[in-house]
Amino acid sequence: MSQSLTKPDEIRDSLDEDALDLFWRFITERQQVWYRRVVERQHSPWTDDDILQEYRFTNVYRELDPGTQYVIQNILEADASRQDKIFNVMLYRLIGRLETHDFLGFQSLDDFDAAEFEARLKHRRDELGETVFTGAYMVSGYNQMGSSDKVENIAALFDELTAGPEFFDQVLAADSLEGAYDQIRAQNGFGNFLSYQVLVDLLYPVDAYDGESVLPFSPDDWSSPGPGAQKGLKQLVTEFNGFDRLAVMRWLRQHQQEEFDRLGLDFPFLETEEGDRLELSLANIQNCLCEFYKYHKILHSNGRARRCFRDSEARSGNELRSIYETAPHIRVPERSKI
């Protein structure tokens, strides 16, 4: 059943009341942690929630992630072609560490050299002793490139990708957000999760295009729930009754303020540069569902999160605030606003 034929009440009736309440309470408290830390500049702990104190959860707003701000400020705002920006976002997300991309520098399709790329990655890993790749999420598909060395496989993967530059034009020519996703998803190494992360990066408004994005779509147009988000949805939905996961995600997106009001939750929204409230996008809802699944399984003793929170390893509130102060098209609210 399509979203247009699905009544909101039908979706609401399919949701588990207790799980739904927990979802909104979880994301509110997680955003309050950010607010107390960055805006109010409190000292840790920033919450009484034992799970949020012990385990690492990503920000409710994806654009508050320093890695995402790196993409926006150092790749999307670069003086380069849209094709080059797509290429660098794909490279950055597959590697997953901003320090590695910063070490490599912005890459151009016209002069990309896979051998040099491989040599620099090996130098950073083997001679400098630095971690090259993220361990925060799994990357699929590169093992088939023929080597037992991950660096060699990744270099071969991008050598293959740049051998057919028409791919980047096809992404730009897509007539829908889902169509652009399908183009990215078809490439080696880019599974469901990673393809969607690349796609969302390409939707942020940037000054380089006067507030427009690399792709001419909105993050509210469509979403592809990754494995974690699908598991989060399973905690919320008792029975889908003919409608799909995207319909539920759209309901959460469209009814967020109503739900916060229902539960008496003071959710600290971000603001636009004009001072307007910035609601959670469909892409952010997708991310929240993934984090909710992790929270839910810990709460109910069904597992543990992969990453614990270490205050000693975390960025300071002042460091985070300095990142956000240079972020285009969002504004950190003043203390008196919330």
Residue pairs with C-beta under 8 A, 6 or more apart in sequence:
1 242
1 243
1 244
1 247
3 243
3 246
3 247
3 250
6 242
6 243
6 247
8 251
8 254
8 255
10 241
10 243
11 243
11 247
11 248
11 251
12 251
12 255
14 237
14 238
14 239
14 240
14 241
14 243
14 248
15 236
15 237
15 238
15 248
16 235
16 236
16 237
16 238
19 235
19 236
19 296
20 236
20 259
21 263
22 292
22 296
22 299
23 232
23 235
23 236
23 252
23 288
23 289
23 292
24 256
24 259
24 260
24 263
24 265
25 263
25 265
26 291
26 292
26 295
27 60
27 267
27 280
27 288
27 291
27 292
28 260
28 265
28 266
28 267
29 47
29 49
29 52
30 52
30 57
30 59
30 60
30 291
31 59
31 60
31 61
31 267
31 268
32 46
32 47
32 266
32 268
33 46
33 47
33 52
34 59
34 60
34 64
34 268
35 268
35 338
36 42
36 46
36 47
37 44
37 46
37 317
37 320
38 317
38 320
38 321
38 324
38 332
39 268
39 332
39 333
39 334
39 335
39 338
40 335
41 317
41 318
44 311
45 53
47 53
51 295
51 298
51 299
52 295
52 309
53 309
54 308
54 309
55 294
55 298
55 304
55 305
55 307
55 308
55 309
56 305
56 307
56 308
56 309
57 291
57 294
57 295
57 305
58 65
58 287
58 291
59 65
60 280
60 284
60 287
60 288
60 291
61 270
61 278
61 280
61 284
62 68
62 200
62 283
62 284
62 287
63 69
63 72
63 204
63 270
63 327
63 330
64 270
64 324
66 98
66 315
66 320
66 323
67 96
67 98
68 201
68 204
69 323
69 324
69 327
70 92
70 98
70 101
70 102
71 89
71 92
71 201
71 204
72 201
72 204
72 206
72 327
72 328
73 326
73 327
73 328
74 98
74 101
74 102
74 106
75 85
75 88
75 89
75 92
75 101
75 106
75 201
76 85
76 89
76 201
76 202
76 204
76 206
76 208
76 213
76 214
77 206
77 207
77 208
77 328
78 84
78 85
78 88
78 106
78 208
79 208
80 88
80 106
80 108
81 109
82 168
82 172
82 214
83 109
83 165
83 168
83 169
83 172
84 106
84 107
84 108
84 109
85 202
85 214
86 168
86 171
86 172
86 198
86 202
86 214
87 107
87 109
87 112
87 161
87 162
87 168
88 101
88 106
88 107
89 198
89 201
89 202
90 161
90 184
90 187
90 190
90 198
91 101
91 104
91 107
91 158
92 98
92 101
93 194
93 197
93 198
93 201
94 139
94 142
94 154
94 157
94 189
94 190
94 194
95 101
95 132
95 133
95 134
95 154
96 133
96 134
96 136
96 137
96 139
97 131
97 132
97 133
97 134
99 130
100 121
100 124
100 130
100 132
100 133
103 120
103 124
103 130
104 117
104 120
104 121
107 117
109 162
109 165
109 168
112 158
112 162
114 155
114 156
114 158
114 159
114 162
115 155
117 155
117 158
118 151
118 152
118 155
121 132
121 151
121 154
121 155
122 151
124 130
124 132
125 131
125 132
125 151
132 151
133 139
133 150
133 154
136 306
136 307
137 193
137 194
138 193
139 189
139 191
139 194
140 189
140 190
140 191
140 194
141 157
141 188
141 189
141 190
141 191
142 150
142 153
142 154
142 157
142 188
142 189
143 153
144 188
145 152
145 153
145 154
145 156
145 157
145 160
145 188
146 153
146 156
147 153
147 156
154 189
157 188
157 189
160 188
161 167
161 187
161 188
167 183
167 187
170 183
171 180
171 183
171 184
171 215
172 214
172 215
174 180
174 182
174 183
174 215
176 217
176 221
176 222
177 199
177 203
177 215
177 217
177 218
177 221
177 222
178 222
178 224
180 199
180 202
180 215
180 217
181 195
181 196
181 199
181 222
181 224
184 190
184 195
184 198
184 199
185 191
185 192
185 195
187 195
190 198
192 224
192 226
192 227
193 226
193 227
193 228
195 224
196 223
196 224
196 226
196 286
199 215
199 224
200 219
200 283
202 213
202 214
202 215
203 213
203 214
203 215
203 217
203 218
203 219
203 283
204 213
204 329
205 211
205 212
205 213
205 328
205 329
206 212
206 213
206 214
206 328
206 329
207 328
207 329
211 329
218 281
219 281
219 282
219 283
219 284
220 253
220 281
220 282
220 283
221 282
222 246
222 282
223 246
223 249
223 282
223 283
223 285
223 286
224 286
225 233
225 245
225 246
225 249
225 286
225 289
226 286
226 290
228 289
228 290
228 291
228 293
228 294
229 245
229 249
229 286
229 287
229 289
229 290
229 293
230 245
231 290
231 293
232 288
232 289
232 290
232 291
232 292
232 293
232 296
233 245
233 248
233 249
233 289
235 292
235 293
235 296
236 248
236 289
237 248
240 248
249 282
249 285
249 286
249 289
250 282
252 259
252 285
252 289
253 279
253 280
253 281
253 282
253 285
256 267
256 279
256 280
256 285
257 279
260 266
260 267
266 338
268 333
268 338
269 277
269 278
269 279
269 333
270 277
270 278
270 330
270 331
270 332
270 333
271 277
271 278
271 330
271 331
271 332
271 333
271 337
272 278
272 329
272 330
272 331
273 328
273 329
273 330
273 331
275 331
278 330
280 288
294 305
296 302
297 303
297 304
298 304
298 305
321 332
324 330
324 332
325 332
